[in-house]
Structures are given as structure tokens and as C-alpha cells.
Amino acid sequence: MIEDIAKKENISIDKNASLDDAISLMLKNGEGIVVFLDADRAVGILTERDLLLILKQKISLNVRALRYYKTSLICIHLDRSLDYALHILIDNNIRRLIIKDDENRFIGILTQEMILNYIERDTYRIHLSVSNIIGNNQEVIYVSPLESLEHSLKIMREQSIGSVVVKDKNKLLGIFTERDLIKVINNKTPLTTAVKDVMSSPVVTIDQDTIIADATELMTQKKIRRLVVTDENLEVIGIIGTRDIMKNIKGNYANLIEQKLKIAKNTLDSLPNMVIELFSTKSSHHIHWLNNKAKDIFGNVLDDDICTIIDKKFWKSIVDDINQDCYNNDARITIKDASYTLSISQYIFEEYELIRVLFVDITEIETELAQAVDSEQKMLEHLMQQSRLAQMGEMISMIAHQWRQPLAAISATIGTLKLRNMLDNYEKDFFDTKLDQITLYSQYLSDTINDFRDFFKQDKILEEGNFKKIIESTTIIIKPSLDHEGIILTLDLQKDIIINTYINEFKQVILNIIQNAYDVLIEREIENPAITIKAYESASEIFLEISDNAGGISDEIIHNIFKPYFSTKEQEGTGLGLYMSRIIIEDHCKGSISVTNSALGAIFTIKVAV
Amino acid sequence: MIDIYKLTTKTNKMSLLYVEDNDMVREDTETMLDIFFENITIAKNGLEGLACYESAKYDLIITDIKMPLMNGISMISKIRESDKEIPVIIISAYDEDYNLYNIKHLNVEAYITKPFVVDELIATIHKVSS
């Protein structure tokens, strides 16, 4: 744990301290950093790099430091692993981290050097030599020994480098680094002083074939952070610093990250989408990098757990999916009125893993989609209404068939009574019987009306119903119409099938299919017209087959019959009946509807889950 | 004003062929027709009706149109091939206009629609019987 190697002594100072005191402390601690505390919380840092600026601005050192220290701190929690700290340092291109505890109290600092010194020798790549890792190092900048301190600092500032090498002709005299700068400021050395008077000397050089581990040891020994690298002719070929070594510890890790992720990160930074990278352990996922867009939205959340910005349960379900390898990059989240789906990639290394979360903004798409769905819904409702109206029209003719015969019977009975009356033939019992009969017929008419009215009641809830009864109560309605045309209706219904469905909608579908069969049987003037309804169930499904002997549906149109506005009935058809039947069965009842041809005619099959 | 006593006395001597497929309608109508006719032959469709016509002599035919096996129109057409005289009354719900046009040549006495008013039937039977 990093807590073990973090350093606390001579690092922190009260937030109201002067620059002078801060720089003295920096000199004393030798770490090139001072942390400013408010009570026991870190509120700012001052580094040796900042001194370059302070020196340039010729600021009096008596002033309070708080005007000059940086307040955006990169802190991590004390129980994080060393690996984790390493990632943060490298990925965010920083040299040191502030360590805090649960209560955000300052615990200490952790620098690249501390990590290097801590790591066992054998964690370095043994065969890797200094020359292997200075390849992309920047060019060494030389100054002459008589160059002023002021000019040397200007070069360092402009080149954004931490050191210049002092060289006279071909002779290396020394090196001036940021570390020397602390001394300069502390001693209030005038800036006109020649650089040779403040440089570190002699220069510690190292052969390019030295292995990395030895170079590190040398730096630790000499308490320095840079080594000048020379070739076999003792020509300077570069400078190697702790940072370069850092990147190469643990095998080629840093190169991998640098070459692959860094390039990717520049790209990710320019993305309009938020990207967050998480360092994951068994129990938590910490934000260790976020792109510019994510910073805009979330602010400074580095090292925070992902659950500080994303709901805990929501994140857990995603992690579960990732672990089961079934995450589909489709989790939806709303942040500040915008909707996102989370696209996640995972990079698994030996001891840890990285998770990269891409927030894909779908607000606009979602709005459009919602509008589309809404208008589709309205369209569907409209079609449903049209279809119901059409079916009602058909039912009115069914009612007419239902009513004609009882009405004829009533009129005949009334006629009988009237004739008897004319003939003064008042037989009391006969009259009573006939009047009761009329009452019975009226009751029948009333029942018929109720049947039809119920049929068009809207289904609001799923209901359990006996499948046989549902079918029978449907056929009652159309039976007189079928009888009228001499169409034989045969029911072959397995008993005791229970179905959980929108019963009236289901009845409408059955009626619609029977009505179609009825129409086509009449249109084609089929001899001995017949419709058969068969219901049976398997272990998992309920089947309903409605077949006729009207000769079937031609191959050219059989694939179209469930499409909207498709009709073979020249004037009367709306082309919605079977389309709505499909919608009802598939969308509402979660079943399927299909059609095939038998030798005799069409067979419509409806399947629904038990 | 039709004298119903006189009329029934007259019609009681006539024989009637009544053709209707619907049981309920047929039974109730028959009860009413019983008041006019003592001798009624029942047929349940056109085919039966034709068979009855060919096997006996009737003074009047009352028939429905829409029936299985053979409808009323076909039956009358067949009868009209050999018998232009026998009076025919249609009592039917099948009241679309084209049907009225189609039966013009069949020379039927009356076309009474179901449900019917008894006075219309009385008037028609009166006309036929005189």
C-alpha cells in the first residue's frame, strides 16, 4: 500500500506561510514540493517548477505563498495500490501525488522517486539498458559556463525542461536543474550570477549500456533525479530522468500505455463525448483519467469512485453484465437532462484491469425516437379504431341476421293473436302462451345486444378465461349469419384450456378470421361451405386453428395478407382486419399468427404461450 | 273492410304449400296460417318444396327466399316452367332491391318482408282467394 512509502515529514506547511518559508522547507525536504494545509487538509502545492515563474516575476519572497501555489490537487486515497498510483502519475503526466485518508486528511506525498526506490530490483527489465529508453527523449540543451542564471532559467522555462547542461567547448562542467533552483532562491542568489557558480558539479554521467536498475541505484545514491548519458566515446547522447525509468518499469508497461493509450487519449480528449477510464480492483472502480468533455460535466472527480457520479445499483448491474460477458453497451443513464448509453471496453492486465467508459449522447436520437414511437402509437390507435369501426359495420349485419328470425317469429305470433281477436276466438291459455313466447323472444333480442356490446368493450387487463368458452361465445355471434348462408361451422375444442389474455381482443381476432372465411366462401360460391375451429394445447403453447374449404389463398398474396391496407374485398374491405389481428396477437397477446393452405382452403393458426 | 269470417271460410277449403327453413319462424307462422288453412304442407327448403309441388296439387304457395339446398327463387322458377297460374306469396327478409327486380317475371302475388304486419298478409290472401 502506498501509505507505507508516502512521505510526510517536512512536506507540509500552513496555508498562510510565506514563499520564503515554503522554499526553505522545499530545500530541507529535498522533494521539490511543499504542500499547504488548511487544518489538516491539503489545499495547495508549490513545486520547483513553479519557482521558475516566481523567479521570472521577481516576486518578493516575504509574501504569502497562497497567491502562487496551485490549488487543483491530484489526490488519491491511502489504501490504493502502488500500481494504481503509477497509473495516475503516468497517465496524467504528473510527478507526485497527494495522499489522503477517509476524512480527506493529508497523509503525505508520493513521488515517482519514492516508487522507484521502493520497487524491487528484479521488477525492472533486467536486459533493458539506458540506451533503450532514451530514444524519444528530448534533445540535451547546453549553456556556456558564463551564461547568466537569468538566461539559463529562461531557456528552461521556454523549453519546458527541468535542466540544462553546462559545457565549455567539449568539456562537461556541470548541470543546472530545478533542484539547484531551490538553493538559488533560498540563498537569494542574484540572477546575474554565472550559471557555473550555481550548477551541480561534477556531472554524473552514465554509459548508455548501463542497465536501468543500476542507473536508478546511482540516482538514489547521489540523491539526484537525472543522469547524463554518454556513448562509448563519452559523447553526450541524452539525459535520463526518473520519469523515463518510471515508464519502463514493470516490463514494457509504460510504452504500451504511452504508445497505445496516450495516442488514443489525445483522440479521446477531442471527442464531443465523455470518456472516463477506471482503474478497477475487486471491490471498486476508481476514476483515474477523464477526457475534457467529462471534466466539463463532472468536474474534478479524479480518484473518486465511479459511484460518486453514477448510481451504485446501476453501475453494479453493468459490472455484473461485464463479468458475465453479456454487456451490450446499451445501459442508459441520464445526467443533467441528457441521456447517454454507456459503451464500455475492458483491458485486463495481470494484476489489475482498466475499464474505459464512453458516454454516447443519445438525447437527440431519443427525442426523435420518442416522437416516432409516439406518432406510430397514434397511427396504430387510429388503425385500431378504423378496424374496430369496420368490424362493427360487419357486426351490424350479423345483428340483422340474428334479429330477423326472432322478429319474424314475433310478428307471426302477433299476427296469430290479432287474427284470433278478429275472429273473437279468445282462448285464454293460448293467449298466455303466445304472450310469454313474445316475452321470450324479446329477451333473446336483448341478450344479443348485450353480447355485441360486451364484444366491443375495451380490454384493460389480462384475464384468465376458458379457451373453449371464449371461442363458443364468439361463434354464437356469427352463427346465425353462417346458418343463413348454409355454412357449416364445426367446433373441435379441447376442454379445460385456460388462457391468460385480453379476452375481447382475442375474440375480435377469431371473429375477424371467421368473417373472412365467410366472405370468401360466399364470394366463391363454394358448395357445402364449411368452417372448422380447432383448439388444443401442448406443454408450452395453446393452438387455435381456423380453417375453411374455400380453396385457399393464392401464392402471390399470401405473404401480404397481414400487411395494413391489404384487401381482396373490392369495396368493403378496409385491409385492416388481419393487420390488426396480427398486432393484437403478436404485440398484445405475445403470440404468433400465421396462415397456410391445405388441400381444401386456408388454415389460420394462432399460437400463444400457456 | 275484409270480412275475416268469410275469408277464413273460403281459405279453409284451399290447400297450402308453405316453404321455410328456419324452425322458429316456420312454427310460429304455421300457427298463424292454421287459422286460414286447414290443409298445410310444410317444406324446409326449395328442394323439398319442389318435390311436394310435384307430388300434390296446391291452391297457394307461401315461401321464403334464402334457404339451403335450393332457394325460393329457384324453386318458383322451376314451378313456373310448367305452371304459370299457381299463386305465390313470398315472405322473406331477403329484401334487397335487385331481388325484387329479379322476381318480376315470376309473377308473384305479393312480396311480404319479415317481420310482417298481419293486415298485409290478410289483404294478400283475400286477393288470392277471390
Interface residues (C-beta under 8 A of the other chain):
Chain A: R404 Q405 P406 L407 A408 A409 I410 S411 A412 T413 I414 G415 T416 K418 L419 R420 M422 L423 Q437 H484 G486
Chain B: I4 Y5 T8 N22 M24 V25 E27 D28 T29 T31 M32 I35 K66 P68 L69 I91 A93 K114 P115 F116 V117 V118 L121 I122
